Amino acid sequence: MAIAGTKVAIIGGSIAGCATAQALIRAGRNVSVFERTPASLSDRGAGIVVPLPLRDQLIEAGYLPTDYAHCVMGERWWQHHDGSAGGRRLWTQPSAGVTNNWSMLWRALRSGVTDDVYHGGVALREFSDQGEFVSVTLSDGTTRHFDALIGADGYRSAIRAKLHPEARAVPAGYVLWRGNYAESELVDRCLLDEADRTSAWLTLTFPGGHGVLYMIPDFEGKGRRVNWAIYSRPPQALGGDGVTSVPPGGVSAEVYQTLEHLLADHFPPRIAALVQHSARRNVSIQPIYDGMIDSYGQNRVALVGDAGTMTRPHTGSGATKALQDVLALEDCIAGHTDWPAALADYDTRRAAANNTLVELGRRIGRAQVEETPDWAAMTPTDFADWTQATLDGTSLYFYEKA
């Protein structure tokens, strides 16, 4: 059983786009990936997490090499500032997952897409689903016809905007501070050595937010990096509408003072020092938002990854959702003889599941940022009950044992 028509355009060449290209190439499709950024994406070093079973599935299916660089986490330490150097451990939670350097995961997926397939510096200008084919106009001035079009063009997806003009990114009202650096730079690594014994990662609790800290692979897969992220209210000095990203190098001294005060007031000194090791020029601020859509596939056009629903980072699902979308798409293509039927099946499998994930992210955001509990008064039993109430019957891999 095979779908008639082999020419497929993929808009977007990041993790979702490269994984989609691999899936379609294996399915015998003639694939063209168009990535608007002319340069390599290999310098994006943020930390991301995926489930252990998904890692194994991707390696077994050939999406990733067996030796691709990653770190494994086994438990989560919920810490609270009590005046001591390292803080008080409130709860040790089983927490299984695989941490990744965005760059290294992208490189591993990109290695399975040949250069004649991947076209950097070419953006989508317009597309039109003509029923029997999709007309695609590109920034190089060409208009081409494809049997299907896959939107992997991220949270600002032009394809989503046309398919779902009513869809909007909904601001959560808070931001995420981010930073990472090479582990080899540290002198005092006592806390990291302790965490390594059980592959632990840290969650730092405070009123109105929390921070996380975990290890990811370094660039080129040599050594590791300390990766941290802190959810908090937007800095007043930032101004604006609270939904503007601030890239590394763009955080002013005045804005950075908000982070310094947060660390001084709510973080144990030893953990605050690990965060402050990041130079201000290497710190970024990410506004948190989300959004749902009611369809992932229409006739000959489909969405994958953040081009579809937009979830909050609390769910650890940015790359996970994209890769699960791709695996479902591959299965749907193998099970149907025409694109409309395959993409209708894909829509059924992914739209509702991903909207459920958006709702879960909102519940976690309320529980861990917007309406934080009296963290210090909670017992391990309180934490377990609070977590289950937040999940509300939805499973999430890093809240579980391996």
C-alpha positions in Angstrom: 0.0 0.0 0.0 1.5 3.3 -1.0 0.3 6.9 -1.6 0.4 8.0 -5.2 2.4 11.2 -5.6 5.9 11.5 -4.3 6.9 15.2 -4.3 6.6 16.7 -0.8 7.7 20.2 0.4 8.7 20.7 4.0 8.8 24.3 5.3 11.2 24.6 8.1 14.5 22.8 8.7 14.9 22.5 12.4 14.2 19.4 14.5 10.7 18.9 13.3 11.6 19.5 9.6 14.6 17.3 9.6 12.8 14.4 11.3 9.9 14.8 8.9 12.3 14.7 6.0 13.8 11.5 7.2 10.4 9.9 7.6 9.3 10.8 4.1 12.5 9.8 2.5 12.3 6.4 4.0 8.7 6.2 2.8 10.0 6.7 -0.8 9.0 10.4 -1.1 10.9 13.0 -3.2 11.5 15.6 -0.4 12.5 19.2 -0.5 13.2 21.0 2.8 13.1 24.8 2.8 14.7 26.6 5.8 14.5 30.4 5.8 17.8 30.8 7.9 20.7 30.7 5.5 23.3 29.7 8.2 23.5 26.5 10.1 21.2 26.1 13.1 24.0 24.3 15.0 24.7 27.1 17.5 21.4 26.9 19.3 22.4 25.3 22.6 19.3 25.3 24.7 18.4 22.3 26.9 15.5 20.1 25.9 14.1 16.8 27.3 12.5 13.8 25.7 11.2 10.5 27.2 13.5 7.5 27.4 11.2 5.3 25.3 11.1 7.9 22.6 14.9 8.1 22.5 15.0 4.3 22.1 12.3 4.3 19.4 14.1 7.0 17.4 17.4 5.1 17.6 15.8 1.8 16.6 13.9 3.4 13.7 17.1 5.0 12.4 16.2 8.7 13.1 19.2 9.0 15.5 22.6 7.3 15.6 23.2 5.0 18.5 25.9 7.2 19.8 24.1 10.5 19.6 25.1 12.7 22.6 22.6 13.0 25.5 22.3 12.7 29.3 19.9 10.6 31.3 18.0 11.9 34.4 16.7 9.6 37.1 15.2 11.8 39.9 14.1 15.3 40.6 15.1 17.2 43.7 12.7 19.9 44.9 14.8 22.4 46.9 13.8 25.4 48.9 15.9 28.3 50.3 16.2 27.9 54.1 19.3 29.9 54.8 21.7 27.0 54.3 24.2 26.8 51.5 22.4 24.2 49.4 18.8 24.7 50.7 16.4 22.1 52.1 15.3 19.1 50.1 11.5 19.1 50.1 10.9 16.1 47.9 12.9 13.5 45.9 10.6 12.6 43.0 11.2 9.8 40.5 11.7 11.5 37.2 12.9 9.7 34.1 14.0 11.4 30.9 16.8 12.2 28.4 18.3 15.7 28.3 19.6 17.1 25.1 21.5 20.0 23.7 19.2 21.4 21.0 22.1 21.8 18.7 23.3 18.2 19.1 19.9 16.7 18.6 19.3 18.9 15.5 22.7 17.9 14.1 21.9 14.2 14.6 18.7 14.5 12.7 20.2 16.8 10.1 22.8 14.2 9.3 20.1 12.0 7.9 19.1 14.7 5.4 21.4 15.2 2.4 22.4 18.7 1.2 20.6 18.2 -2.1 17.3 17.9 -0.1 17.9 20.7 2.4 17.8 24.2 1.1 18.9 26.9 3.5 18.1 30.6 3.0 14.8 29.9 1.2 11.5 31.0 2.8 7.9 30.3 2.0 6.1 33.3 0.4 2.7 31.7 -0.4 0.9 28.4 -0.9 -2.4 27.2 -2.3 -4.0 23.8 -2.0 -5.4 23.1 -5.4 -7.0 19.9 -4.6 -4.8 17.6 -6.7 -1.6 19.4 -5.8 -0.2 22.2 -3.6 1.2 25.3 -5.3 4.2 26.7 -3.4 5.8 30.1 -4.0 9.3 30.6 -2.5 11.5 33.5 -1.7 13.8 32.6 -4.6 11.0 33.6 -6.9 10.1 30.1 -8.0 6.6 28.6 -7.9 6.5 24.8 -7.7 3.9 22.1 -7.4 4.0 19.4 -4.8 1.8 16.5 -3.9 1.8 17.5 -0.2 3.0 20.4 1.9 4.2 19.9 5.5 4.5 22.9 7.8 7.4 22.5 10.2 8.0 26.3 10.4 7.7 26.7 14.2 5.6 28.8 16.5 5.3 31.7 14.0 4.2 29.3 11.3 3.0 30.9 8.1 1.2 27.7 7.1 -0.7 27.6 10.4 -1.6 31.3 10.0 -3.3 30.5 6.7 -5.0 27.3 7.7 -6.1 28.7 11.1 -6.2 32.5 10.9 -8.1 32.6 14.1 -5.4 30.9 16.1 -3.4 33.1 18.4 -0.5 32.7 20.8 -1.9 33.3 24.3 0.5 35.0 26.7 0.8 33.2 30.1 1.8 36.4 31.9 5.3 35.2 32.9 8.7 34.6 31.4 11.5 32.1 31.4 15.1 33.2 32.0 17.6 30.8 30.3 21.3 30.2 30.4 23.9 27.5 30.0 27.7 27.1 30.1 30.4 24.4 29.9 30.7 22.3 33.1 34.5 22.5 32.7 34.3 26.2 33.7 33.3 25.4 37.3 35.6 25.3 40.3 33.0 24.4 42.9 31.1 21.4 41.6 30.2 19.7 44.9 26.5 20.0 44.2 26.8 18.6 40.7 28.8 15.7 41.9 26.1 14.9 44.5 23.4 15.1 41.9 25.3 12.9 39.5 25.2 10.0 41.9 21.5 9.5 41.2 21.3 11.4 37.8 19.3 14.0 39.6 18.1 17.4 38.4 17.0 20.3 40.5 13.8 22.3 40.9 14.2 25.5 43.1 10.9 26.7 44.6 9.9 30.3 45.5 6.7 32.3 45.7 5.5 33.1 42.2 7.8 30.8 40.3 10.5 28.2 40.3 13.8 27.4 38.6 15.2 24.2 37.1 18.8 23.1 36.6 20.1 20.0 34.8 23.0 18.8 32.7 23.0 18.6 28.9 25.7 17.5 26.4 28.3 20.1 25.4 28.7 21.1 21.8 30.5 18.4 19.7 29.4 15.9 22.3 32.5 16.5 24.4 31.7 17.0 28.1 28.5 18.6 29.5 26.9 21.9 30.0 25.1 23.3 33.0 21.6 24.3 31.8 19.3 26.4 33.9 15.9 28.1 33.5 13.8 30.2 35.9 10.1 31.0 35.6 9.1 34.4 37.1 6.9 37.4 36.5 8.2 39.7 33.7 10.8 42.2 34.8 9.2 45.6 35.2 12.2 47.2 33.5 11.5 45.1 30.4 8.4 47.1 29.6 6.4 46.3 26.5 3.7 43.7 26.3 5.5 40.9 28.0 5.6 38.7 24.9 8.9 39.9 23.3 11.9 37.6 23.4 15.2 39.0 24.6 18.1 37.0 23.0 21.5 36.5 24.5 23.3 39.9 24.4 20.1 41.8 24.7 19.4 41.7 28.4 20.2 45.2 29.8 21.9 45.7 33.2 18.7 47.2 34.5 16.6 44.2 33.5 19.3 41.7 34.7 19.0 43.2 38.2 15.6 41.5 38.5 17.3 38.1 38.2 20.0 39.1 40.6 17.4 40.1 43.2 15.4 36.9 42.6 18.6 34.8 43.2 19.6 36.7 46.3 16.1 36.5 47.9 15.0 33.0 47.0 17.9 30.8 45.9 20.4 28.9 48.2 23.8 30.5 47.7 25.4 27.4 46.2 22.6 27.0 43.6 22.5 30.8 43.0 26.2 30.7 42.2 25.6 28.0 39.5 23.1 30.3 37.8 25.2 33.4 38.2 28.1 31.7 36.5 26.3 32.6 33.2 27.5 36.0 32.1 24.7 38.5 31.5 25.5 38.5 27.7 24.7 34.8 27.6 21.4 35.0 29.4 18.1 35.2 27.4 14.4 35.8 28.3 11.6 33.8 26.7 8.0 34.9 27.0 5.7 32.0 27.8 2.6 31.5 25.7 0.5 28.7 24.2 -2.2 28.1 21.7 -4.5 25.4 20.3 -5.7 24.5 16.9 -8.6 22.3 15.9 -6.9 20.5 12.9 -3.4 19.2 12.1 -4.1 18.1 8.5 -6.3 19.4 5.7 -6.4 17.7 2.3 -2.8 17.9 1.2 -1.4 20.2 3.9 -0.3 19.2 7.5 1.5 20.7 10.5 4.2 19.2 12.7 5.8 20.4 15.9 5.3 24.0 17.1 3.7 24.9 13.8 0.7 23.1 15.3 -0.2 23.6 18.9 2.1 25.7 21.1 2.7 24.3 24.5 4.4 25.8 27.6 7.8 24.5 28.4 6.5 23.0 31.7 5.5 19.9 29.7 9.0 19.2 28.4 7.3 18.6 25.1 8.8 21.0 22.5 10.9 18.4 20.7 8.9 15.4 22.1 5.7 16.6 20.5 7.4 17.3 17.2 9.0 13.9 17.1 5.8 12.1 18.1 4.0 14.0 15.3 6.6 12.8 12.8 6.3 9.1 13.9 2.5 9.3 13.6 2.8 11.0 10.2 5.1 8.2 9.0 2.6 5.6 10.2 -0.3 7.3 8.5 1.5 7.6 5.2 2.2 3.9 5.3 -1.4 3.0 6.0 -3.2 4.9 3.2 -3.2 5.2 -0.6 -3.9 8.9 -0.9 -2.7 12.1 0.9 -6.1 13.4 2.0 -6.9 10.1 3.8 -3.4 9.9 5.3 -3.6 13.4 6.7 -7.1 13.0 7.9 -5.9 10.0 9.9 -2.9 12.1 11.1 -5.2 14.9 12.3 -7.3 12.4 14.3 -4.2 11.1 16.0 -2.5 14.3 16.9 -4.8 17.3 17.2 -6.7 16.2 20.3 -3.6 14.7 21.9 -1.6 17.9 21.5 -4.5 20.2 22.7 -4.6 18.0 25.8 -0.9 18.7 26.3 -1.6 22.5 26.0 -4.2 22.2 28.7 -1.8 20.3 30.9 0.8 23.0 30.5 -1.7 25.6 31.7 -2.4 23.5 34.8 1.3 23.2 35.6 1.8 26.9 35.0 -1.0 27.7 37.5 0.4 25.3 40.1 4.1 26.1 39.8 4.1 29.8 38.8 0.8 31.7 38.9 -0.7 30.2 42.1 2.3 28.6 43.9 1.6 26.8 47.2 3.4 27.4 50.5 6.3 25.2 49.3 8.2 25.0 52.6 5.1 23.7 54.4 4.6 20.8 52.0 5.5 17.2 52.9 6.5 14.6 50.4 2.9 13.2 50.6 1.6 16.7 49.9 3.8 17.0 46.9 2.7 13.7 45.5 -1.0 14.6 46.0 -0.5 18.1 44.5 1.3 16.6 41.5 -1.5 14.1 40.8 -4.1 16.8 41.1 -2.2 19.0 38.6 -1.8 16.1 36.1 -5.5 15.3 36.5 -5.2 11.9 34.9 -2.8 13.0 32.2 0.5 11.2 32.2 3.8 13.1 31.7 7.0 11.2 31.4 9.3 13.1 33.7 6.8 12.8 36.6 7.2 9.0 36.4 9.8 6.3 37.1 11.9 4.8 34.2 
